[in-house]
Each structure stands twice: as structure tokens, then as C-alpha cells.
Amino acid sequence: MAGAAGGDTTGGTTVEMVGPVVVEEASGTVVGVVTGGVTTVLFGMLSIYVASLKRAMREIKTLEGLLPICSSCNKIRTPDNQWHVLEKYISARTEATFTHSVCPECARRLYPQMYPPAQ
């Protein structure tokens, strides 16, 4: 276990694996098994980590830049000059889902008989 290894003249410590190393994500999901020496384990774990990050990046859906939006109806204009309902546009490009309700200001405007003016 301790001593010079692989040309190491500093007397560093090496670790020998008794068996394969199982690599798990924080959730406990097994993402790989690495066998071999310390270098193999480190590079194996790094490659598994990189693969996991690449998978996560493929799954992330984001919106960037400026979104041309109608001031009146809130539809979004795409580069091909098509206008799309805001909720459909965002839902098609992200993992977001929408629920709808009426804010107090709009409730008073739309249903004045049910919602008296704010005091």
C-alpha cells in the first residue's frame, strides 16, 4: 500500500483496489462500475461524471434572448413572423406548464359585482 510506485520516488501512497468500484449518483442510482488501479478509477469516475453532465445539459431547455411579445394579447412572434399564444410557445420550448387564475385587479375589472373596489 505505501511506498514508491510507477516511478514515484517521493514515497507517495498508492491504493490498490480489492474489487470493482460502484459509482452512484446522489440519488443512489448506479451510473457505472470502474475496475483497475487508482488512475483508472479517477479517470473512470471523471468520465462517468462528464457523461452525467452531458446528459443533464441535453435535458435542460431554456429560453434566451429577447422575445418579441404583443403588448395587447401577449402572443410571441417567432423569427418566421408567426404569432403564438404565450403559454403554448413557452410550454413547447421548456418544461414549464401553466395554470390559470385571475389576479385581484383583473377580478375587480371583470367581475365588479362580485369584487368591490379596493379600499
C-alpha positions as CSV (number, residue, x, y, z in Angstrom):
1,M,0.0,0.0,0.0
2,A,2.6,2.7,1.0
3,G,5.8,3.3,-0.9
4,A,7.1,4.2,-4.3
5,A,5.0,3.0,-7.3
6,G,5.2,3.6,-11.0
7,G,8.4,5.6,-10.9
8,D,7.3,7.6,-7.9
9,T,10.4,8.3,-5.9
10,T,8.8,10.6,-3.4
11,G,7.4,7.7,-1.3
12,G,3.8,8.6,-2.0
13,T,0.9,6.4,-1.1
14,T,-0.8,4.2,-3.6
15,V,-4.2,2.5,-3.2
16,E,-4.9,-1.0,-4.6
17,M,-8.4,-1.9,-5.3
18,V,-9.7,-5.2,-4.0
19,G,-12.6,-5.3,-6.3
20,P,-14.6,-3.1,-8.7
21,V,-15.8,0.3,-7.5
22,V,-19.5,1.1,-8.0
23,V,-20.2,4.7,-8.8
24,E,-23.6,6.1,-7.7
25,E,-25.3,9.4,-8.2
26,A,-26.5,11.3,-5.0
27,S,-29.9,9.7,-5.6
28,G,-28.3,6.2,-5.2
29,T,-28.7,5.4,-8.9
30,V,-25.7,3.3,-10.1
31,V,-24.1,5.1,-13.0
32,G,-21.1,2.9,-13.6
33,V,-18.6,0.4,-12.3
34,V,-14.9,1.1,-12.5
35,T,-12.2,-1.5,-12.2
36,G,-8.4,-1.2,-12.2
37,G,-5.8,1.0,-10.4
38,V,-6.2,4.4,-8.8
39,T,-5.6,6.3,-12.1
40,T,-8.2,4.1,-13.8
41,V,-10.7,4.8,-11.0
42,L,-10.1,8.5,-11.1
43,F,-10.4,8.7,-14.9
44,G,-13.3,6.3,-14.9
45,M,-15.2,8.4,-12.3
46,L,-14.4,11.6,-14.2
47,S,-15.7,10.1,-17.5
48,I,-18.9,9.0,-15.8
49,Y,-19.3,12.4,-14.2
50,V,-18.8,14.1,-17.6
51,A,-21.3,11.8,-19.2
52,S,-23.8,12.6,-16.5
53,L,-23.3,16.3,-17.0
54,K,-23.7,16.0,-20.8
55,R,-27.0,14.1,-20.3
56,A,-28.2,16.8,-17.9
57,M,-27.3,19.5,-20.4
58,R,-29.3,17.7,-23.2
59,E,-32.3,17.6,-20.9
60,I,-32.2,21.3,-19.9
61,K,-34.5,23.5,-22.0
62,T,-34.0,27.3,-21.7
63,L,-35.2,30.4,-23.4
64,E,-32.6,33.0,-24.2
65,G,-32.5,36.4,-25.8
66,L,-35.3,38.8,-26.5
67,L,-38.9,37.6,-27.0
68,P,-41.0,39.9,-29.2
69,I,-44.3,40.0,-27.4
70,C,-47.6,41.7,-28.4
71,S,-48.4,44.5,-25.9
72,S,-52.1,43.7,-26.3
73,C,-52.7,40.0,-26.5
74,N,-49.2,38.8,-25.2
75,K,-48.6,36.5,-28.2
76,I,-45.0,35.8,-29.1
77,R,-43.6,36.5,-32.5
78,T,-41.1,33.9,-33.9
79,P,-38.3,34.6,-36.3
80,D,-40.6,33.4,-39.2
81,N,-43.1,36.2,-38.3
82,Q,-45.6,33.7,-36.9
83,W,-47.5,34.7,-33.7
84,H,-48.0,32.1,-31.0
85,V,-50.0,32.1,-27.8
86,L,-47.6,32.7,-24.9
87,E,-48.4,29.6,-22.9
88,K,-48.1,27.3,-25.9
89,Y,-44.9,28.9,-27.0
90,I,-43.2,28.5,-23.7
91,S,-44.6,25.0,-23.0
92,A,-43.3,23.8,-26.3
93,R,-39.8,25.0,-25.6
94,T,-39.4,24.4,-21.8
95,E,-40.6,22.0,-19.1
96,A,-42.9,24.7,-17.8
97,T,-46.6,24.1,-17.5
98,F,-49.2,26.7,-16.9
99,T,-52.2,27.1,-14.6
100,H,-54.5,30.0,-14.7
101,S,-56.3,32.2,-12.2
102,V,-57.4,35.8,-12.1
103,C,-55.4,38.4,-10.1
104,P,-57.4,40.7,-7.8
105,E,-57.1,43.7,-10.1
106,C,-58.5,41.8,-13.1
107,A,-61.2,40.2,-10.9
108,R,-62.4,43.6,-9.9
109,R,-62.4,44.8,-13.5
110,L,-64.0,41.7,-15.0
111,Y,-66.5,40.9,-12.2
112,P,-67.2,44.2,-10.4
113,Q,-70.5,42.8,-8.9
114,M,-68.5,40.1,-7.1
115,Y,-65.4,42.1,-6.2
116,P,-65.9,45.5,-4.8
117,P,-63.3,48.2,-5.4
118,A,-60.2,48.0,-3.3
119,Q,-60.3,50.2,-0.1
